[in-house]
Amino acid sequence: MIPRILTLFVFALLLFSCGNDIEEMKNNLNGYWEIHEVEKDGKLIKAYTINVKVDYFELNNDSTGFRKKVSPNLDGTFVVTQHQMPFVLRDNKGALQILYSDNGVTHEETIIEASAEQLRIENDRGYVYTYKPFEGININE
């Protein structure tokens, strides 16, 4: 009897611990992210070593937010444009989707992972973009 209960407990633990928790992913999305690589069908398409632009995500409590490209300066500041892509996050059966709407054009992406160390987003064409947190260089320090 005990082995059966133990097996059931281990199975339940594995089932509920798989994948990223939606709320945890939401909490990790905010901030500056630097593109690291792009893959499709498990094959590396491009690896990035230096980036002149960084993606900035800002998420509000109501699951709305925006994404914009910023250019880091050597003094730790950013050149910021006025353009930003508004979005809404949606939990679609355990998958966290980003729904963009910009000037009448809509598209969506799926967040595969959003941890403190990595952000992985898949677009509707099957490309997976892997980001790492941006660590700027400040020459004034």
C-alpha positions as a printed NumPy array, in Angstrom:
array([[  0.   ,   0.   ,   0.   ],
       [  2.77 ,   2.44 ,   0.897],
       [  4.679,   1.928,  -2.4  ],
       [  1.468,   2.686,  -4.31 ],
       [  0.901,   5.923,  -2.341],
       [  4.553,   6.884,  -2.747],
       [  4.364,   6.279,  -6.511],
       [  1.217,   8.405,  -6.756],
       [  2.857,  11.19 ,  -4.736],
       [  5.998,  11.203,  -6.917],
       [  3.881,  11.228, -10.09 ],
       [  1.816,  14.184,  -8.816],
       [  4.967,  16.039,  -7.815],
       [  6.494,  15.558, -11.261],
       [  3.276,  16.54 , -12.999],
       [  2.918,  19.815, -11.132],
       [  6.6  ,  20.76 , -11.181],
       [  7.059,  20.515, -14.955],
       [  7.339,  23.711, -16.954],
       [  7.408,  27.31 , -15.849],
       [  4.617,  28.589, -13.655],
       [  2.594,  31.286, -15.467],
       [  2.815,  33.79 , -12.59 ],
       [  6.551,  33.185, -12.216],
       [  7.048,  33.802, -15.944],
       [  5.056,  37.04 , -15.712],
       [  7.222,  38.199, -12.807],
       [ 10.423,  37.484, -14.745],
       [  9.375,  39.166, -18.01 ],
       [  9.917,  42.795, -16.956],
       [ 13.236,  44.345, -17.823],
       [ 15.992,  44.503, -20.418],
       [ 16.699,  41.392, -22.492],
       [ 19.551,  40.842, -24.958],
       [ 19.086,  38.436, -27.878],
       [ 21.418,  35.451, -27.585],
       [ 20.372,  33.084, -30.377],
       [ 17.641,  32.079, -32.809],
       [ 16.63 ,  28.471, -33.537],
       [ 14.142,  26.762, -35.786],
       [ 13.24 ,  23.073, -35.656],
       [ 15.963,  22.566, -33.042],
       [ 18.679,  23.954, -35.335],
       [ 20.702,  27.064, -34.582],
       [ 19.957,  29.769, -37.151],
       [ 22.03 ,  32.59 , -35.667],
       [ 24.074,  33.258, -32.532],
       [ 24.61 ,  36.833, -31.37 ],
       [ 27.784,  37.993, -29.65 ],
       [ 27.254,  41.768, -29.603],
       [ 23.964,  43.627, -29.768],
       [ 23.407,  47.299, -30.49 ],
       [ 19.731,  47.036, -29.497],
       [ 18.097,  45.494, -26.454],
       [ 14.45 ,  44.508, -25.946],
       [ 12.708,  46.173, -23.019],
       [  9.519,  44.605, -21.625],
       [  7.212,  46.375, -19.203],
       [  4.264,  44.42 , -17.799],
       [  1.458,  45.94 , -15.725],
       [ -0.608,  44.176, -13.048],
       [ -3.544,  43.785, -15.463],
       [ -1.403,  41.703, -17.901],
       [ -1.078,  44.574, -20.374],
       [  2.27 ,  46.051, -21.244],
       [  4.625,  47.05 , -24.   ],
       [  7.834,  45.989, -25.682],
       [ 10.337,  48.351, -27.23 ],
       [ 13.842,  48.377, -28.632],
       [ 16.409,  50.507, -26.825],
       [ 20.061,  51.233, -27.575],
       [ 22.477,  51.034, -24.639],
       [ 25.127,  53.719, -24.171],
       [ 28.541,  53.194, -22.587],
       [ 27.555,  55.347, -19.597],
       [ 24.784,  52.934, -18.574],
       [ 21.922,  54.969, -20.069],
       [ 19.748,  54.098, -23.071],
       [ 18.658,  55.836, -26.246],
       [ 14.903,  55.272, -26.25 ],
       [ 12.57 ,  55.813, -29.182],
       [  8.897,  56.717, -28.859],
       [  7.769,  53.567, -30.696],
       [  6.617,  50.68 , -28.565],
       [  4.499,  47.605, -29.229],
       [  1.594,  47.256, -26.806],
       [  0.634,  43.733, -25.791],
       [ -1.662,  41.667, -23.617],
       [ -0.563,  38.426, -21.95 ],
       [ -2.991,  35.513, -22.079],
       [ -2.883,  32.127, -20.392],
       [ -3.957,  29.719, -23.129],
       [ -4.273,  26.276, -21.51 ],
       [ -1.03 ,  26.68 , -19.591],
       [  0.851,  28.431, -22.401],
       [  1.628,  32.113, -21.863],
       [  0.943,  34.029, -25.059],
       [  1.893,  37.594, -25.953],
       [ -0.786,  39.21 , -28.12 ],
       [  0.579,  42.291, -29.905],
       [ -1.527,  44.966, -31.545],
       [  0.335,  47.783, -33.284],
       [ -1.246,  50.164, -35.812],
       [ -3.973,  47.677, -36.676],
       [ -1.545,  44.782, -37.151],
       [ -1.836,  41.901, -34.695],
       [  0.374,  38.896, -34.103],
       [  1.187,  36.575, -31.247],
       [  4.135,  34.826, -29.697],
       [  4.383,  32.166, -26.998],
       [  6.674,  32.463, -24.003],
       [  8.376,  29.093, -23.592],
       [ 10.486,  30.122, -20.613],
       [ 10.916,  33.273, -18.561],
       [ 13.325,  32.788, -15.692],
       [ 15.837,  35.121, -14.069],
       [ 18.539,  33.693, -16.376],
       [ 16.756,  33.243, -19.699],
       [ 13.769,  34.278, -21.81 ],
       [ 12.632,  32.042, -24.681],
       [  9.892,  33.156, -27.069],
       [  8.49 ,  31.287, -30.075],
       [  6.799,  33.167, -32.899],
       [  4.021,  31.92 , -35.16 ],
       [  6.537,  30.748, -37.791],
       [  8.317,  28.396, -35.379],
       [ 11.393,  30.528, -34.678],
       [ 12.558,  30.371, -31.065],
       [ 14.356,  33.464, -29.78 ],
       [ 16.532,  33.017, -26.7  ],
       [ 17.394,  36.1  , -24.654],
       [ 19.588,  36.631, -21.64 ],
       [ 19.323,  39.5  , -19.151],
       [ 21.129,  42.566, -20.431],
       [ 24.238,  43.435, -18.462],
       [ 25.365,  46.869, -19.533],
       [ 28.808,  48.351, -19.362],
       [ 29.232,  51.628, -17.53 ],
       [ 32.601,  53.236, -18.295],
       [ 31.991,  55.888, -15.605],
       [ 32.267,  53.36 , -12.767]])
